[in-house]
């Protein structure tokens, strides 16, 4: 057999033990908060039917779906289609070649899940999901073809208490991870619709919001240039400027908006919704989050219909580390209309990079083994095995280094694996029953019997 070069597909990654410990620390922390707020975990298959995914993400998104080739001689089937030139279109050829695809996100599979299991779930249904997704994108720094999403959604409730609680979930989870300075930006799709009405361009809301969403990246001049290229005129931009550049407290911004959008029913509805979320938040104690009304926040506008969120850390140069929003008809794409919902996502990969940059991972997060038993010979190994069993029965992560290796190498093994304690067993320990327990960080060494050892650990 010819040798094959060891490699992985572009845009994918291996995760070693240290990285996995840190990733699980992030996921476990976030999951713990989700459960605290009543969210339950589900999982959906790695692959979905292709027609479940297509047409849900726009033309550009559809191009990024990883399609799975059907098993069998699909080329022969495709060849048979060629005999009838009229039938050979991408529309009827694709099912012959591919009927399934890798999951593009967690939201569309969730909508499919809700419709399929609607008679089993309790409404409102609060679920969270932490699973990998795949995009046939061009790999680059910070952008992968395989990555994890960490989502929570509640469907079947139009209460804005859900939006307020998502702010609390972000605040609690990120605070537990050690972040102390982050901003949760909030806006409302209806306010953006009201702004589009204000300048008489309601049908160009997507062009408008895509441009103003880039304000922090391309500046006001860049936004103006893009709007002019999209068919807006200078008079439109002059009306728009004071709106998107509104400053002051959240209350002051809302007050100004009520005046500016006084003739827009949908705009006033959006203001009312934001106002309600802020009034709920007054009853919650936030740890470190700053909540800011940001009128330039747009996010996926084909998708959201109400409040939208984005989370940014102020402690590191990083894009958003979370986002989400309200959607009024998530399940309509699968024939169940009128089911409103709201959801958020944590950007786990970006959060990892922030925690690493700020050195916020706890020192014990890489600790998989609590104590290593080191022995000098075969008799000591036999003596140590019952002790090893007692430690594990006490739920202490313990290893026994097999005899036949020098003590220096055994100690190096403990250091390399970040094992905090080592028990050394030689002839003296076997005779006295007192074990030598060494703290690998402080270097302190004490004699203990097995009961004392379990108590200390």
Secondary structure, DSSP 8 states (H G I E B T S, - for coil): ---------TT-----HHHHHHHHHHHHHHHHHHHHTT-EE----SEEEHHHHTTSSHHHHHHT--EE--SS-HHHHHHHHHTSGGG-SHHHHHHHH-SEEE---SHHHHHHHHHHTTTTS-SSEEEEEEEEEE-----BTTB-SEEEEEEEEEES---THHHHHHHHHHHHHHHHTT---EEEEEEEHHHHHHHHHHTT-GGGHHHHHHHHTTHHHHHHHHHHHHHHHTT--HHHHHHHHHHHT--S-HHHHHHHHHHHTTT-HHHHHHHHHHHHHHHHHTTS--SSEEEEE-TT----TTT--SEEEEEEESSSS-S-SEEEEEES-GGGGGT-----EEEEEE-HHHHHHHHHHTT-S-GGGG---SEEEEESSHHHHHHHHHHHHHHHHTT--EEE--SSS-HHHHHHHHHHTT--EEEEE-HHHHHH--EEEEETTT--EEEE-HHHHHHH-
